[in-house]
Amino acid sequence: MTTDDLIGKTLGGYEILDRIGQGGMATVYRARQTSMNRIVALKVLPRHFMRDDTYIQRFEREVKIVSQLEHRNIVPVHDYGQYDGQPYIAMRYMPAGSVDDLLKQGVLSPEKILSIIQQIAPALDYAHSKNVLHRDLKPSNILMDDDGGAYITDFGIARIVGSEGQGYTITTQGVVGTPSYMSPEQAQGKDLDGRSDIYSLGVMLFEMATGRRPFQNDTPYGIAVMQVTAAPPLPRSLNPNISAALEQVIIKALKKNPDDRYQTATELAQDLETAILHPDKLHDTQPRALQINPALQQTQPAFIEKKTTPSSGTGAPSPAPVPAVRTPPPSYAGRPISQHLPPPGFRSRVRNIRRSNPGNWWIGIIVGGLIGCALLMGIVLALAMLASTLISSDDPPPTAQRGGQLATPASATSTVISSSILTAQAAARVSPTQIMPIDVEPSATFEADFVPSQIVYFAYRNDKYDIYLYDMLTGVEVPLTDDDSSSSYPMVSPDGTKMLFQSNRDGDFDIYIMDLASREVTQLTDNTVSDRTAAWSPDGQWIVYSSDTRGDGNHDIYRIPAIGGEPELIFSNGQRNGHPRISPDGRSMVFTSGDSNNASSWEIIRMDLSTGETLQLTANDTRDASPSFTPDGQRIIYNPYGDGLSAIATIDLNGSESPQILYDGEGYEWGMNYSADGKWLIFNSEIEDVSYIFVMRADGTGVRKIEGIDGFYPSWVQRR
């Protein structure tokens, strides 16, 4: 019996009336306790999670922890039991929903914010006094009653400080929680205390006051990176009605260093009360709004068909503004969006912008030295350059810094660097690969069709992120990068001989190519901004990538010859444009485009590379990301977003049909790549704090988990 089948049934003395919530590990129902004729909230563990002891242990642990906490603003547990082997928890029913439900109606008034914080702050401090860390404080875990009462709930991933040896700690990797709300130290897998929950409370405060979270990104991994490295936007830049005093409280709660934050939730609540009721008593240490250079706000030209001739003078006209991609009404298919060619002289102007920003270098060095990470779902070590307030990346990779190791070329030609020599000690795993079934396809059928291959991916090993090669036939994993820098997002060339990746080994993220036979590395881009998510053209002659050209978090799309040369601008509209991919026939490109500060605005765009015309394929209020073409070029595969998770879906080339879901598992799926024959898809799924690698048929059937490895962004290495 699935949880969806439970409505109308009786489970252990509880008559289930309707479903009121769906979380990552449980479903919550409104139910009537027949013995006492009262309405309760019944949290039920779905049967497909019962195969994993982790979920059962979390259920049991939540009961143990909450039974120790008796506070008026912590949701009490009435009962715990099992019915036909299916665990459930009966809790007090809160009819007014959660703070998350309130936020769906818009920003909250200062008075409402104060009322909520004043109630949950003492409850949080009380839990801390009992040595309990919540570790997943967020609006959906603050429930409301009809009288405006606020209550903390969901202690499923809470931890009792000092209890690691008593069976309370389920994960050995230590990074659990929701990336949008976790503290920098939580994202890095460090030891935590109550101040980590204070940071999460600060994120909630930011969201209640501005209507959005401080950091948004394509993946949980990217968000966690930003928690560590990026400065949050000033709240008053998002909501000018926020007072300077309230902004000051929010900024202090979000300090990266726990010592600089509020030390208790009550201390935060007291300053919040002063800021809202007596704002003149708090000194305004923040400017009203950042003054942004108008040149950085100017919308750039959108399409360039071939390399632009540099200007020979200073009187070239400014590029004409190009309207941003607009969302059509939901009932319409995608539509062409006009683009403009840049005026003469634009190329040299763009390069000047890319070469400017020298002040970010030393900031990057400082921040890079602070980062040594381990990630939720496999998270962090991230982008040193993004610590600057002028650079707020939207899809950053992990960071470990290495400065001065690579020569900076004086010209546009590429620089070749010898990589580390692999030794016998590099073979980390020696057992043959086990591919475990997720669905019911007979193993014999799957194994008869599937040919083991080699794959590359990036993963967290030895306190940093590197790229690894894994042989499914032998079960051996070897590192392809092994230095002090952070390397990620590998993609193998169409002929299987080379590998693209991004690395911050010269201080900021640039694009590199590795020869897989010799392990020689060629630096392809060299500038002072972030270049990322590179991909090959089908013939292997060109590389497309996104670049934070202006250092403002909005990325433009470029191409560069695979043998090195001058980058050429392909698309720019003043927004965040990322994950470009070229169609098999080389005529089209797909990418994600939207507001860098609002992930829900990100849509899938297809571009005709000969005319520059674009077509918007998705139109909704949720995040769509990571598009690519199917092997036949007839559809787009991408990650739609919903209910906090990411699925794998395809959509037709014109966006005229509803998306077709290929796979929507329990985790956050992304990083899809097709095999050379187009029969198989490989991808990663972040489940709890581990990013597993899966393989399935191109039609979404035969899903298998590759046992013994974990990592991100897998790419096939074809045997030749």
Buried (B, 14 or more C-beta within 10 A) or exposed (E): EEBEEBBEEEBBBBBBBEBBBEBBBBBBBBBBBEEEEEBBBBBBBBBEBBEBEEBBBBBBBBBBBBEEBEBEBBBBBBBBBBBEEBBBBBBBBBEBBBBBBBBEEEBBEBEBBBBBBBBBBBBBBBBBEEBBBBBBBBBBBBBBBEEEBBBBBBBBBBBBBEBEEEEBBBBEBBBBBBBBBBBBBBBBBBEBBBBBBBBBBBBBBBBBBBBBBBBBBBBBBBBBBBBBBBBBBBBBBBBEEBBBBBBBBBBBBBBBEBEEBBBBBBBBBBBBBBBBEEBEEBEEEBEEEEEEEEEBEEBBBBBBEEEBEBBEEEEBEEBEBBEBBEBBEEEEBBBEBEBBBBBBBBBBBBBEBBEBBEEBBEBBBEBBEBBBBBBBBBBBBBBBBBBBBBBBBBBBBBBBBBBEEBEEEEEBEBBBBEBEEBEEEBBBBEEEBEBEEBEEBEEEEBEEEBEBBBBBBBBBBEEBBBBBBBBBEBBBBBBBBBBEBBBBBBBBBBEBBBBBBBBBBBBBBBBBBBBBEEBBBBBBBBBBBBBBBBBBBBEBEBBBBBBBBBBBBBBBBBBBBBEBBEBBBBBBBBBBBBBBBBBBEBEBBBBBBBBBBBBBBBBBBBBBBEEBBBBBBBBBEBBBBBBBBBBEBEBBBBBBBEEEBBBBBBBBBEBEEEBBEBBBBBBBBBBBBBBBEEBBBBBBBBBBBBBBBBBBBBEBEBBBBBBBBBBBBBBBBBEE
